[in-house]
Amino acid sequence: MDIQFTAEQDLLRGSLQRLLRDQYDFEARRKIIATEHGFSQKHWEAFAELGLLAAPFSEEVGGLGDSVLANMIIMQEFGRHLVVEPFFETVVLAGGIIDQAGTKAQREEFLPEIAAGKATWALAWAETRSRYDLNHVATTAERHGQDYAISGDKAVVIGAPWADRLIVSARISGDPRDRGGVSLFIVDRQSANLHLQSFKTIDGRRAAEISLKGVRVPASRMLGEEGEGVTILEAARDRAIAALCAEAVGAMTELNSATLEYTKTRKQFGVALGTFQVLQHRMVDMFIALQESISLTQHLNLALAENEPGSSKLASAAKSKIGDAARLVGEQAIQIHGGMGMSDELNVGHYFKRIAAINVQFGDPTYHLMRYAREMGLSHSTSAAPAIRARQPEEVS
């Protein structure tokens, strides 16, 4: 599969490539994640000036009007450079939810500030016992006149230490595992009775455990229809998976390139490593894994852009297949580089850590394999796995 991009999309990609090449090399990134803040406000503002933060939204806020494909283009380039700034959390997740479920007033208030880089956001949906289930919500929201009081705990909220605002899932009715009764609320991070315990993630980003104890939120800050939050989150998860797959493809591209170059220059027994047939076979496997991942990522993003039926199943298939492929590429890259592959000074290990983090966001490969099997009505036994894995992207619907 080969997407034919528009002139605007090609311009977006080219401009982003030049910016990252000139200003966001590996050493610049290492310095950014070593700071106390953990991301660069200077680069965030540069992204806004280039139009990246507006690109997925409508033309009314300076965007291209094609959210999924714009996200794919940007996330793939960000994956190549290991960009840590919270584009995924702010634009793809929060911005996508506001664009999808927000009222006209909410879109007019919040999307322009996101597009201008004036606010960063994070999505707080996971809880300690929820695993990857979007409907497993124990956090509660009780109505008090024109406000809701939110109480509960959210786990591993990526980007929360950087965020000005949060989107929080909370239950207004039903039991903790019910699909219905969950709503989404916009919460200011500096709200009274909201506490963060921040930490650094394996891939250099920042995350937090969040505690809410009667945090008051106006009813006007609810996103979407009351009690329909899980449906909104499911659509957001599909878009998130599409963006994460694109980022993984970018990381795999750089790992393949770095490994190929290393085998051409590194010599053993007086000859280049690339002349050893066993390593050639490994690199062919890496190349095939990358090409399959590119095809499946494009297929998923096009399906979501065109609202094709079965896109959610395709998202799970892509998350599982690309997750395994990215892990294979990362492992082979490290092994071929030897011990230096995991050193902090070499970018290979950093790509592998980012791939590991991507693989557990919104469900790991095994979770999505089982979800795909359920959707297809297949057995959960291990004998079903090879058949699912063998499907070509165009066969998944």
C-alpha positions as CSV (number, residue, x, y, z in Angstrom):
1,M,0.0,0.0,0.0
2,D,1.3,3.5,-0.9
3,I,-0.7,6.6,0.1
4,Q,-0.7,9.4,-2.4
5,F,-0.3,12.5,-0.2
6,T,-1.7,15.9,-1.1
7,A,0.6,18.9,-1.8
8,E,-0.3,20.3,1.7
9,Q,0.6,17.0,3.3
10,D,3.9,16.7,1.4
11,L,4.7,20.3,2.5
12,L,4.0,19.4,6.1
13,R,6.3,16.4,6.0
14,G,9.1,18.3,4.3
15,S,8.9,21.2,6.7
16,L,8.9,18.9,9.7
17,Q,11.8,16.9,8.4
18,R,13.9,20.0,7.9
19,L,13.1,21.4,11.4
20,L,13.9,18.1,13.2
21,R,17.1,17.6,11.1
22,D,18.4,21.0,11.9
23,Q,17.2,21.4,15.6
24,Y,16.4,18.0,17.1
25,D,19.3,15.6,16.7
26,F,20.0,12.9,19.2
27,E,22.3,15.0,21.4
28,A,19.8,17.8,21.5
29,R,17.2,15.3,22.7
30,R,19.5,13.9,25.4
31,K,20.0,17.4,26.8
32,I,16.2,18.0,26.8
33,I,15.3,14.8,28.7
34,A,18.1,15.5,31.2
35,T,16.6,18.8,32.3
36,E,14.3,19.0,35.3
37,H,11.3,19.9,33.1
38,G,11.9,17.1,30.7
39,F,10.7,18.8,27.5
40,S,11.7,21.9,25.5
41,Q,9.3,24.9,25.5
42,K,11.4,26.3,22.7
43,H,10.7,23.3,20.5
44,W,7.1,23.2,21.5
45,E,6.7,26.8,20.3
46,A,8.5,26.0,17.1
47,F,6.1,23.2,16.5
48,A,3.2,25.6,17.0
49,E,4.7,28.2,14.6
50,L,5.2,25.5,12.0
51,G,1.5,24.6,12.3
52,L,2.0,21.1,13.6
53,L,-0.2,21.5,16.6
54,A,-3.1,22.8,14.4
55,A,-2.6,20.4,11.5
56,P,-5.0,17.7,12.6
57,F,-7.9,20.1,13.2
58,S,-10.2,22.0,10.9
59,E,-9.2,24.9,8.7
60,E,-11.0,27.2,11.1
61,V,-8.1,26.9,13.6
62,G,-5.4,26.7,10.9
63,G,-5.4,23.0,10.4
64,L,-5.5,20.7,7.3
65,G,-8.8,19.1,8.1
66,D,-7.5,15.5,7.9
67,S,-6.7,14.7,11.5
68,V,-5.8,11.0,11.1
69,L,-3.4,11.4,8.2
70,A,-1.8,14.5,9.6
71,N,-1.2,12.7,12.8
72,M,0.3,9.8,10.9
73,I,2.8,12.1,9.1
74,I,3.8,13.9,12.2
75,M,4.1,10.9,14.5
76,Q,6.2,9.0,12.0
77,E,8.7,11.8,11.8
78,F,8.6,12.2,15.6
79,G,9.3,8.5,15.9
80,R,12.4,8.9,13.8
81,H,13.8,11.6,16.1
82,L,12.5,10.3,19.4
83,V,10.6,13.6,20.1
84,V,9.5,13.8,23.7
85,E,7.3,16.9,23.6
86,P,3.6,16.0,24.3
87,F,2.2,16.1,20.8
88,F,0.6,12.7,21.2
89,E,-0.9,13.5,24.6
90,T,-2.1,17.1,23.8
91,V,-3.0,17.0,20.1
92,V,-3.8,13.4,19.2
93,L,-5.5,12.3,22.5
94,A,-7.0,15.4,24.1
95,G,-7.4,17.5,21.0
96,G,-9.0,14.5,19.2
97,I,-11.5,14.0,22.0
98,I,-12.4,17.6,22.1
99,D,-12.8,17.8,18.4
100,Q,-14.9,14.6,18.4
101,A,-17.1,15.1,21.5
102,G,-16.8,18.7,22.5
103,T,-19.6,21.2,22.2
104,K,-19.2,24.1,19.8
105,A,-18.2,26.4,22.8
106,Q,-15.7,23.8,24.0
107,R,-14.1,23.5,20.6
108,E,-13.9,27.2,20.2
109,E,-12.4,27.6,23.7
110,F,-9.8,24.8,23.8
111,L,-8.7,23.9,20.2
112,P,-7.3,27.3,19.3
113,E,-5.1,27.3,22.5
114,I,-3.9,23.8,21.7
115,A,-3.1,24.8,18.1
116,A,-1.2,27.9,19.3
117,G,0.9,25.9,21.8
118,K,-0.5,27.8,24.7
119,A,-1.6,24.8,26.7
120,T,-0.6,21.2,27.1
121,W,-3.0,18.4,28.0
122,A,-3.0,14.8,29.3
123,L,-5.6,12.0,29.3
124,A,-6.2,10.4,32.7
125,W,-8.2,7.2,32.0
126,A,-6.2,4.3,33.4
127,E,-6.5,3.0,37.0
128,T,-4.5,0.6,39.1
129,R,-6.9,-2.3,38.6
130,S,-8.2,-1.4,35.1
131,R,-5.4,-3.0,33.1
132,Y,-6.3,-1.9,29.5
133,D,-10.1,-1.9,30.0
134,L,-11.6,1.6,29.2
135,N,-14.8,0.8,31.1
136,H,-13.1,-0.3,34.3
137,V,-13.5,3.1,36.1
138,A,-13.8,3.3,39.9
139,T,-13.2,7.1,40.0
140,T,-16.6,8.7,40.8
141,A,-18.2,12.0,39.9
142,E,-21.1,13.2,42.1
143,R,-23.4,16.0,41.0
144,H,-23.7,19.0,43.3
145,G,-25.9,21.7,41.7
146,Q,-24.0,23.1,38.7
147,D,-20.8,21.2,39.6
148,Y,-19.4,17.7,39.8
149,A,-17.1,16.5,42.6
150,I,-14.6,14.0,41.3
151,S,-12.9,11.5,43.6
152,G,-10.5,8.6,42.8
153,D,-7.1,7.7,41.6
154,K,-5.6,7.6,38.1
155,A,-2.5,5.6,37.2
156,V,0.4,6.2,34.8
157,V,-0.9,9.4,33.3
158,I,1.7,10.2,30.6
159,G,2.5,13.9,30.3
160,A,0.5,14.9,33.4
161,P,3.5,16.7,35.0
162,W,3.6,18.9,31.9
163,A,-0.1,19.4,31.5
164,D,-2.2,22.6,32.1
165,R,-5.4,20.6,31.8
166,L,-6.5,17.0,32.1
167,I,-9.3,15.0,30.6
168,V,-10.4,12.6,33.4
169,S,-12.8,9.7,33.1
170,A,-15.1,9.3,36.1
171,R,-18.2,7.2,36.9
172,I,-21.5,8.9,37.5
173,S,-23.5,5.7,37.8
174,G,-23.3,1.9,37.7
175,D,-20.7,-0.6,38.9
176,P,-16.9,-0.2,38.3
177,R,-17.0,-2.5,35.3
178,D,-20.2,-1.3,33.6
179,R,-19.8,0.1,30.1
180,G,-22.4,2.8,30.7
181,G,-22.3,5.5,33.3
182,V,-18.8,6.9,32.6
183,S,-18.3,10.5,31.6
184,L,-15.2,12.6,30.7
185,F,-14.4,15.9,32.4
186,I,-12.0,18.7,31.6
187,V,-10.0,19.4,34.8
188,D,-7.5,22.1,35.5
189,R,-4.3,20.5,36.8
190,Q,-3.9,23.2,39.5
191,S,-7.4,22.5,40.9
192,A,-7.7,22.2,44.6
193,N,-7.6,18.7,46.1
194,L,-5.8,17.3,43.0
195,H,-2.4,15.8,43.7
196,L,0.3,14.4,41.4
197,Q,3.1,12.1,42.2
198,S,5.4,12.5,39.2
199,F,8.0,10.1,37.9
200,K,10.2,9.6,34.8
201,T,9.3,6.8,32.4
202,I,11.7,4.3,30.8
203,D,11.7,6.2,27.5
204,G,12.6,9.6,29.1
205,R,9.1,11.1,29.3
206,R,7.3,12.2,32.4
207,A,4.2,10.6,34.0
208,A,2.3,10.8,37.2
209,E,-0.1,9.0,39.6
210,I,-3.0,11.3,40.2
211,S,-5.2,11.5,43.3
212,L,-8.5,13.5,43.2
213,K,-10.4,14.1,46.4
214,G,-13.6,15.9,45.7
215,V,-12.2,18.1,42.9
216,R,-15.0,20.4,41.8
217,V,-15.6,20.7,38.0
218,P,-18.4,22.7,36.4
219,A,-21.0,20.6,34.5
220,S,-20.1,22.7,31.4
221,R,-16.7,20.9,31.4
222,M,-18.2,17.5,30.7
223,L,-17.2,16.2,27.2
224,G,-19.9,14.5,25.2
225,E,-23.2,13.0,26.4
226,E,-23.5,12.1,30.1
227,G,-22.6,8.4,30.7
228,E,-21.2,7.9,27.1
229,G,-17.5,8.3,28.0
230,V,-16.5,4.8,27.1
231,T,-17.7,5.2,23.5
232,I,-15.7,8.4,23.2
233,L,-12.6,6.7,24.6
234,E,-12.9,3.7,22.3
235,A,-12.8,6.0,19.3
236,A,-9.9,7.9,20.8
237,R,-8.0,4.6,21.4
238,D,-8.3,3.7,17.7
239,R,-6.9,7.1,16.7
240,A,-4.2,6.7,19.4
241,I,-3.2,3.3,18.1
242,A,-2.9,4.6,14.6
243,A,-0.6,7.4,15.7
244,L,1.5,5.1,17.9
245,C,1.9,2.6,15.0
246,A,3.2,5.5,12.9
247,E,5.6,6.5,15.6
248,A,6.8,2.9,15.9
249,V,7.4,2.8,12.1
250,G,9.5,5.9,12.4
251,A,11.6,4.4,15.1
252,M,12.0,1.1,13.2
253,T,13.1,3.1,10.1
254,E,16.0,4.7,12.0
255,L,17.0,1.4,13.7
256,N,17.2,-0.4,10.4
257,S,19.2,2.5,8.9
258,A,21.6,2.6,11.9
259,T,22.1,-1.1,11.9
260,L,22.8,-1.3,8.2
261,E,25.3,1.5,8.4
262,Y,27.0,-0.2,11.4
263,T,27.4,-3.5,9.6
264,K,29.1,-1.7,6.6
265,T,31.7,0.0,8.8
266,R,32.3,-2.4,11.7
267,K,34.8,-5.0,11.0
268,Q,35.5,-8.4,12.6
269,F,38.2,-10.8,11.5
270,G,39.3,-8.2,9.0
271,V,36.0,-8.0,7.1
272,A,32.8,-6.0,7.5
273,L,30.0,-7.5,9.6
274,G,27.6,-7.0,6.7
275,T,29.4,-9.8,4.8
276,F,28.3,-12.5,7.3
277,Q,25.4,-14.3,5.9
278,V,23.7,-14.9,9.2
279,L,23.6,-11.1,9.9
280,Q,22.3,-10.5,6.4
281,H,19.4,-12.8,7.1
282,R,18.6,-10.9,10.3
283,M,18.6,-7.6,8.5
284,V,16.4,-9.0,5.8
285,D,13.9,-10.0,8.6
286,M,14.2,-6.5,10.0
287,F,13.5,-5.0,6.6
288,I,10.5,-7.2,6.0
289,A,9.1,-6.4,9.4
290,L,9.4,-2.7,8.7
291,Q,7.8,-2.9,5.3
292,E,4.8,-4.9,6.6
293,S,4.4,-2.4,9.4
294,I,4.4,0.6,7.0
295,S,1.7,-1.1,4.9
296,L,-0.4,-1.9,7.9
297,T,0.0,1.5,9.4
298,Q,-1.1,3.2,6.2
299,H,-4.0,0.8,5.9
300,L,-5.2,1.5,9.4
301,N,-4.9,5.3,9.1
302,L,-6.8,5.3,5.7
303,A,-9.5,3.2,7.2
304,L,-10.0,5.5,10.1
305,A,-9.8,8.6,7.9
306,E,-12.6,7.2,5.7
307,N,-14.6,5.8,8.7
308,E,-14.6,2.3,7.3
309,P,-16.5,-0.4,9.2
310,G,-14.2,-2.8,11.1
311,S,-11.6,-0.1,11.7
312,S,-11.5,-0.9,15.4
313,K,-10.7,-4.5,14.7
314,L,-8.0,-3.4,12.3
315,A,-6.5,-1.2,15.0
316,S,-6.1,-4.2,17.3
317,A,-4.6,-6.2,14.5
318,A,-2.1,-3.4,13.8
319,K,-1.2,-2.9,17.4
320,S,-0.4,-6.6,17.8
321,K,1.4,-7.1,14.6
322,I,3.4,-3.9,14.6
323,G,4.2,-4.3,18.3
324,D,5.8,-7.6,17.6
325,A,7.6,-6.4,14.5
326,A,9.0,-3.3,16.3
327,R,10.2,-5.5,19.2
328,L,11.9,-7.8,16.7
329,V,13.6,-4.9,15.0
330,G,14.7,-3.4,18.3
331,E,16.1,-6.6,19.6
332,Q,18.0,-7.4,16.4
333,A,19.4,-3.9,16.3
334,I,20.8,-4.2,19.8
335,Q,22.2,-7.7,19.3
336,I,24.0,-6.8,16.1
337,H,25.5,-3.7,17.8
338,G,26.6,-5.8,20.7
339,G,27.0,-4.4,24.2
340,M,27.3,-0.8,23.0
341,G,23.7,-1.2,21.7
342,M,22.4,-0.6,25.2
343,S,24.8,2.2,26.1
344,D,23.3,5.7,26.9
345,E,25.6,7.3,24.3
346,L,24.1,5.3,21.4
347,N,20.6,6.0,20.1
348,V,19.8,2.4,19.5
349,G,18.9,1.6,23.1
350,H,16.8,4.7,23.3
351,Y,14.7,3.6,20.3
352,F,14.3,0.2,21.9
353,K,13.0,1.8,25.1
354,R,10.6,4.0,23.2
355,I,9.3,0.9,21.4
356,A,8.8,-0.9,24.7
357,A,6.8,2.0,26.0
358,I,4.7,2.2,22.8
359,N,3.9,-1.5,23.1
360,V,2.1,-1.1,26.5
361,Q,0.2,2.1,25.7
362,F,-3.5,1.4,25.2
363,G,-2.9,-2.4,25.2
364,D,0.1,-4.6,24.6
365,P,0.4,-6.9,21.5
366,T,-1.1,-9.9,23.4
367,Y,-4.1,-8.0,24.7
368,H,-4.9,-6.8,21.2
369,L,-4.3,-10.2,19.7
370,M,-7.0,-11.6,22.1
371,R,-9.3,-8.6,21.4
372,Y,-9.0,-9.2,17.7
373,A,-9.7,-12.9,18.2
374,R,-12.8,-12.1,20.1
375,E,-14.0,-9.7,17.5
376,M,-13.4,-12.3,14.8
377,G,-15.1,-15.0,16.8
378,L,-12.0,-17.1,16.9
379,S,-10.7,-19.4,19.7
380,H,-8.4,-17.9,22.4
381,S,-6.2,-21.0,22.2
382,T,-2.7,-20.6,21.0
383,S,-3.5,-22.6,17.9
384,A,-5.5,-19.5,16.7
385,A,-2.6,-17.2,17.0
386,P,-0.6,-18.3,13.9
387,A,-3.7,-17.9,11.7
388,I,-4.3,-14.4,12.9
389,R,-0.6,-13.4,12.6
390,A,-0.5,-14.7,9.1
391,R,-3.2,-12.5,7.8
392,Q,-2.0,-9.8,5.4
393,P,-3.2,-6.2,6.1
394,E,-5.6,-6.2,3.2
395,E,-7.3,-9.3,4.5
396,V,-8.2,-7.6,7.8
397,S,-11.6,-6.0,7.9
